[in-house]
Amino acid sequence: MTNPAEAFIQPRTLVTLACVGLLGPLTMFAGDMLLYYTSVSSEYFDSHIAEIMSDMPFARLALGGLFGPIAAVLYMASFLVIVLFIDPDCRRSRIGIFVLFACMMTVGGAYHALFPLFAFHADAVLAGALPEAEHFPAVGALSAAYLNTLSAAYIGCGCAAWIWLAVLVFRGRTLLPRWSLLLTPVLWIPLGELFLALPQPLNVIFAGGWFNLAYLPMFALLVKVALGNASALFTRSTGVA
C-alpha cells in the first residue's frame, strides 16, 4: 500500500530535500566552530572550555548557539528522504524511524543552543558579577549533568533509529544498497577519538566537529540515490515489515 505522502513528493523535490539535508551537518559543524574553535593546546582546552568560550564575543556565541536548531531542521530533510526510501508498505517502520530521528534532532538542537550558557555564566563569575561565584563549580557540574542527560537521549534515539534502518537495508526493504551500511554514522562517530592526538587547531576542528562530519558520507549517498532512483520510489512495494 502506497503512503499518501508520495502523492505530492516529486522526484525533483526528493533531490532538493537530500541536498538541503546535506547542509545540516555542515551548519552544525559551523556552529561548533563558532562556539569553541581555538588554537590553544588540547590539554588546556579540555579542562577550561567554559573559560575559553567566555573570552569570545557575545555575538559569536549567540550565533553559534542559534545554528543548532537551524541545523536540526536541515538534518530532518535528509531523515525524511531516508524514510521515503523505505518500502512504502513498511509503514510502522517508516513512522518509528522518523519519530526517533525527530526526537534525536530536537534534543540535539536544544543541546547545541544551550551550550553558550556555560560561557555566559563563566564570564559573569570571572568578572565578579555573581555574588555566588564560589559556587560556580557546583553550578557547572549540575549544568554538565543536564547536558549529559540530553546527550544520552540524543545518542539513544539515534542508535535505535540507525539500527532499525540497518535491519531494513540489510533485508533489501529500502532503496539504499546493502554496502551503504558501512556509511552508517554510528560506525564512523567513534573514529573521532583518533583525532584527539592531532595538534591544535586540527584537534578541535576534526575531533570537535567529527560528530557532525561523520554524517556527510551517508547524506551524500542520499543525494546520489535520489538523483538516480527517485522515480523508483513511487512503484516499489514488496511486503509488510
C-alpha positions in Angstrom: 0.0 0.0 0.0 1.5 3.3 -1.1 2.0 6.0 1.5 -0.3 9.0 0.8 2.7 11.4 1.3 4.1 10.1 -2.0 1.2 11.7 -3.9 2.9 15.1 -3.6 6.6 14.2 -3.2 8.0 14.6 -6.7 11.4 13.3 -7.7 12.8 16.8 -8.0 11.6 17.6 -4.5 13.2 14.5 -3.2 16.6 15.5 -4.7 16.1 19.0 -3.2 15.4 17.6 0.2 18.5 15.4 0.0 20.7 18.4 -0.9 19.2 20.6 1.8 19.8 17.8 4.3 23.5 17.7 3.4 23.7 21.3 4.8 22.6 20.0 8.2 26.0 18.5 9.3 27.8 21.5 7.8 25.7 24.0 9.6 26.0 22.2 12.9 29.8 21.9 12.3 29.9 25.7 11.7 28.0 26.2 14.9 30.5 24.1 16.8 33.4 26.1 15.5 31.7 29.4 16.4 31.2 28.1 19.9 34.6 26.8 20.8 37.2 27.0 18.0 40.6 27.9 19.5 44.2 27.3 18.8 45.2 26.6 22.5 46.6 23.2 23.5 44.1 20.4 23.7 45.1 19.7 27.4 44.1 23.3 28.4 41.0 23.2 26.1 39.6 20.1 27.7 39.8 21.5 31.3 39.0 25.1 30.6 36.4 25.1 27.8 34.0 27.4 29.7 36.7 30.0 30.3 37.9 29.8 26.7 34.4 30.4 25.5 33.8 33.2 27.9 36.5 35.2 26.1 34.6 35.0 22.8 32.3 37.8 21.6 28.7 37.5 22.6 27.5 37.7 19.0 29.8 34.8 18.0 28.5 32.6 20.8 24.8 33.6 20.2 25.1 32.8 16.5 26.9 29.6 17.2 24.1 28.5 19.6 21.4 29.6 17.1 23.0 27.4 14.4 21.9 24.3 16.5 18.1 24.5 15.9 18.6 25.6 12.3 20.9 22.7 11.6 18.4 20.3 13.3 15.7 21.3 10.8 18.2 20.8 7.9 19.1 17.4 9.2 15.5 16.4 9.2 15.3 16.9 5.4 17.8 14.0 5.0 16.0 11.9 7.5 12.7 12.5 5.6 14.5 11.3 2.5 15.6 8.2 4.3 12.0 7.5 5.4 10.8 7.9 1.8 13.5 5.5 0.6 11.9 2.8 2.8 9.4 0.4 1.2 6.0 2.2 1.4 4.5 -1.0 2.8 6.7 -0.8 5.9 4.5 1.9 7.4 5.3 1.2 11.0 9.0 1.2 10.4 8.7 4.5 8.5 6.8 6.2 11.3 9.0 4.7 14.0 12.3 5.6 12.4 11.2 9.1 11.6 9.9 9.7 15.1 13.3 8.5 16.6 15.2 10.8 14.2 12.9 13.7 15.0 13.4 13.2 18.8 17.2 12.9 18.2 17.5 16.2 16.4 15.1 18.0 18.7 17.3 17.1 21.6 20.5 17.7 19.6 19.3 21.2 18.5 18.4 22.1 22.1 21.7 20.8 23.4 23.6 23.0 21.0 21.5 26.0 21.7 22.1 25.7 25.5 25.9 25.3 25.2 26.7 29.1 25.2 25.2 29.4 28.7 28.4 27.8 30.0 30.3 30.7 28.6 27.9 33.4 29.8 27.9 32.1 33.3 31.7 31.7 33.4 32.1 35.2 32.1 29.9 36.6 34.9 31.7 34.6 37.5 35.2 35.6 36.3 34.1 39.2 36.2 32.8 39.0 39.8 29.3 39.9 38.7 27.8 36.9 40.5 27.9 37.0 44.3 27.8 33.2 44.4 30.9 32.9 42.3 32.4 30.5 44.8 29.6 28.1 43.9 30.4 28.1 40.2 32.0 24.6 40.2 28.8 23.1 41.6 26.6 25.0 39.2 28.8 24.0 36.4 28.6 20.3 37.4 24.8 20.5 37.5 24.7 22.1 34.1 27.1 19.4 32.7 24.9 16.7 34.2 21.9 18.1 32.5 23.7 18.4 29.2 24.9 14.8 29.6 21.3 13.7 30.1 20.4 15.4 26.8 23.4 13.8 25.1 22.3 10.3 26.4 18.8 10.9 24.9 20.3 12.0 21.6 22.6 9.0 21.4 19.9 6.6 22.5 17.3 7.8 19.9 19.9 7.9 17.2 21.3 4.5 17.8 17.8 3.0 17.9 16.9 4.7 14.6 20.1 3.7 12.7 19.9 0.1 13.9 16.3 -0.2 12.9 17.1 1.3 9.5 20.1 -1.1 9.1 17.8 -4.1 9.5 15.6 -2.8 6.7 18.6 -2.0 4.5 20.1 -5.5 5.1 16.7 -7.1 4.2 16.5 -5.1 1.0 13.5 -3.1 2.0 14.9 0.3 1.1 16.4 2.0 -2.0 19.8 2.1 -0.2 22.3 -0.6 -1.3 23.5 -3.0 1.4 27.0 -1.6 1.3 25.6 1.7 2.5 25.6 0.1 6.0 29.3 0.9 6.0 28.5 4.6 5.9 26.2 4.4 9.0 27.2 7.4 11.2 27.2 5.4 14.4 30.1 3.4 13.0 32.0 6.4 12.0 31.5 8.7 15.0 33.7 6.6 17.4 36.6 7.2 14.9 36.6 10.8 16.1 38.7 9.6 19.1 41.6 9.1 16.6 41.8 12.9 16.0 42.4 13.7 19.7 46.1 13.0 19.1 46.3 15.8 16.5 47.8 19.2 17.4 45.7 22.2 17.8 43.9 23.7 15.9 43.4 20.4 13.9 42.3 18.7 17.2 39.3 20.9 17.8 38.4 21.1 14.1 38.3 17.3 13.5 37.7 15.8 17.0 35.3 18.6 18.0 33.4 18.6 14.7 33.5 14.9 13.9 30.2 14.1 15.4 28.6 16.0 12.5 31.2 15.4 9.8 30.6 11.7 10.2 27.1 12.2 8.7 28.4 13.6 5.4 29.2 10.3 3.6 25.7 8.9 4.3 23.9 12.1 3.4 26.0 12.4 0.2 24.9 8.9 -0.8 21.3 10.0 -0.2 21.8 12.7 -2.9 23.3 10.2 -5.3 20.5 7.7 -4.8 17.8 10.4 -5.0 19.2 11.5 -8.3 19.4 8.0 -9.8 16.4 6.3 -8.2 13.8 8.9 -7.3 11.3 7.6 -9.8 11.5 4.1 -8.4 10.3 5.4 -5.0 6.7 5.5 -6.3 6.4 2.0 -7.6 8.5 0.0 -5.0 6.4 -2.3 -2.8 7.3 -5.8 -1.7 5.6 -6.6 1.6 4.9 -5.5 5.2 7.7 -5.1 7.9 
